[in-house]
Amino acid sequence: MTAYDHIPLEGFENLSSDEMQNHSKTFLEHIKRRRTVRDFSDEAIHEDVIKNCILAAGSAPSGANMQPWHYVAVQNPAVKKQIREGAEAEEREFYQRRASEEWLDALAPLGTDANKPFLETAPWLIVVFASKHTMTPEGEKKKHYYVPESVGISTGMLITALHNCGLATLTHTPSPMKFLNEILDRPVHEKPYMIIVAGKPAEGVTVPNITKKSFDEFAEVV
Ligand SMILES: Cc1cc2nc3c(=O)[nH]c(=O)nc-3n(C[C@H](O)[C@H](O)[C@H](O)COP(=O)(O)O)c2cc1C
């Protein structure tokens, strides 16, 4: 077992109760403005913005601090084209054959179909991989713990960080996503988790008229 040094906690902001209430309200207003968009502007977004957001995602908590994620930020048009072709092939199968009637009914209000032009239009596709284990320099497998939970938290922080920079996102999950391992040359033990499409929304974009549950519908205080 490895023993870790402990260091003083630095940078902790000791807020008053009033400050906490203000922060909670301000953040809630800010995060409520996040919406998934499916039509993006092709306006370029500086690489540093994306890298900082990925670093924010990489600061997430993870089971035993294994950090079981790998992020590939794609801006190369040729690679984006390959991803679009791979995704549309899977999505055609999904909409025509694989999806149950119940699933198609649930998707109907969103107006989605097998065409994914945003995979080429948006300036960035951030492909998230979840890794079951890592390889030590000696070639031994080191197991990761709570992988889906950890990668979910990290991806949520990525989406929040991107929103905070004024970027819109789309969580895209063509199924299955194995084609992403081939295109992006990732090892088989890394499972494609999702594609986060990021950029500015296209001018005049519309979003589905959906609502979120109220506090009492999805939470309680005991
Ligand atoms: C795990 C997950 C997978 C999703 N996959 C897709 C997808 O493949 N295509 C798509 O258009 N939207 C996808 N979405 C977006 C959801 O449809 C969207 O978040 C939901 O309708 C709520 O809308 P909002 O994000 O604007 O609040 C996905 C969202 C999540 C969390």
The ligand as an ORCA input file, in Angstrom:
! r2SCAN-3c Opt
* xyz 0 1
  C     -26.323     10.475    -21.366
  C     -26.988     11.397    -22.354
  C     -27.046     11.035    -23.670
  C     -27.615     11.909    -24.618
  N     -27.582     11.559    -25.943
  C     -28.063     12.410    -26.867
  C     -27.915     12.123    -28.248
  O     -27.317     11.114    -28.642
  N     -28.447     12.997    -29.153
  C     -29.067     14.157    -28.750
  O     -29.507     14.899    -29.619
  N     -29.190     14.469    -27.442
  C     -28.681     13.643    -26.493
  N     -28.741     13.976    -25.159
  C     -29.307     15.284    -24.759
  C     -30.667     15.142    -24.082
  O     -31.656     14.844    -25.024
  C     -30.965     16.483    -23.364
  O     -30.033     16.688    -22.356
  C     -32.366     16.471    -22.749
  O     -33.367     16.425    -23.737
  C     -32.610     17.692    -21.848
  O     -32.408     18.895    -22.561
  P     -31.418     20.013    -22.016
  O     -30.018     19.418    -22.013
  O     -31.544     21.171    -22.967
  O     -31.820     20.363    -20.622
  C     -28.173     13.141    -24.205
  C     -28.099     13.500    -22.854
  C     -27.505     12.651    -21.934
  C     -27.373     13.089    -20.493
*
